[in-house]
């Protein structure tokens, strides 16, 4: 009998701590599948963030480092400079990447640091219980925006792919979503391309993954998926924001 | 043996780091350590090393964390306000049991303070600086030649004990030029870095560099283990220099640049018939407590000389368990104590003997 579905070898055989319906698990799996397909897991160093994915160091079979909040791109830079032929990726959430780690993110991109960033955008700080993130949508209720995010008081959500696409060092930036099978397949293609660009030495690559957070959004997984489609995708349109193509 | 060359403290430190095998330097400009970054920017590309100017002190120390995780000898340098920013990363490096070398060429504080020499980061260097239960090994050179030798030691000690080492200088040492010899570096026998996250290559299980232990009993155990290592460091690595201590009734104690001013004061006091001596800690952590206890046998009083409002003085009192009076002579804000000021204070103390 042939095996048609199994755990990727790059994904550790452990129980994940993620909440039911959370899409971190899918994102992890996609990254692991790509590491397997490219045959690079044993030549990879991953950097975990602070936030919901803080335990990512337990979930991938490659060497892993747990960074301080927001500092993963700086840590990844240090690793990559020592091991230029290794595959180096960070896996970060929106608070980590787009608030406390904005400087590290922007400067790793503008240096054209040859690393891959997997960016989970679920519009809130999940691990601490659902506070406002830099990606929280106008009007969205979180525990620190109990009356809804008011742009007059606290400004507007950051569109990370658009921002980074203006930088010369960014080789590839794409926004994907994990709301249906078609988009999950697209997400995997984007992740694979990002890692391939790194292998080809093209520079900084980022895949922003619109993700659901049913627990902190106070929704069922099905409702959360619908909310992502109706609210997140209009503000954060899916697509390729930067692609230097094959000839750098 | 190499030739003697006239070189600035900051640049000597850079060359010594390279000679010690450091090939990764992550810097950020700040007076009065900028020459070190500039020197590394010039030298590293020529020897196949990496100099990277980070976007911030925070990023620089985290790049060091990454490079150290990958198994390399890595260094960053800054001056006081920048070291405050590095505090987070230093805590993570300590908590992740990584070797790294951090240079602080101190300037006056608090806040933006000034750009003149200071020793007011003693507490920050020896008592923490970042959060949590941890220590740095803190080395305090007092000459350009000693900057060279302690830089060699810094990398070896960091690797040997898997902990961050700080070279604590000041603007005076960083900026002064002195003739130095760069000796051949003979590394201690050091353990292999089997813990490094330098990719599994399919030959071993994955390594994890981490400072997170969510279960309190596990974190406590890890901290106990780290402190057992610190106890070994305290036992084996405390260093000091004694000068005319054998019969000293007044023990002047100072580290770094102020120890040289104090030495002049000791000579002048001896000429005046006052039995003064100098105890210079070379390691500020571990603090050479036993040397102070030994000095207390002849000493009637201690006098600490610092370019601060009085920070090391607390460790001197603790080292001798307050068995003798410990006086203070210091200047702050970038002002430098003169031998005359130290002599005057010493004579005032000695009159009461």
Interface residues (C-beta under 8 A of the other chain):
Chain A: X41 X42 X43 X44 X45 X47 X54 X57 X58 X60 X61 X62 X63 X64 X65 X66 X67 X68 X71 X74 X75 X76 X77 X78 X79 X80 X81 X82 X83 X86 X103 X104 X106 X107
Chain B: X24 X26 X50 X52 X54 X55 X56 X58 X59 X60 X62 X63 X64 X65 X66 X67 X68 X69 X70 X71 X72 X74 X88 X89 X92 X96 X197 X198 X199 X200 X201 X202 X206 X207 X208 X209 X210 X211 X212
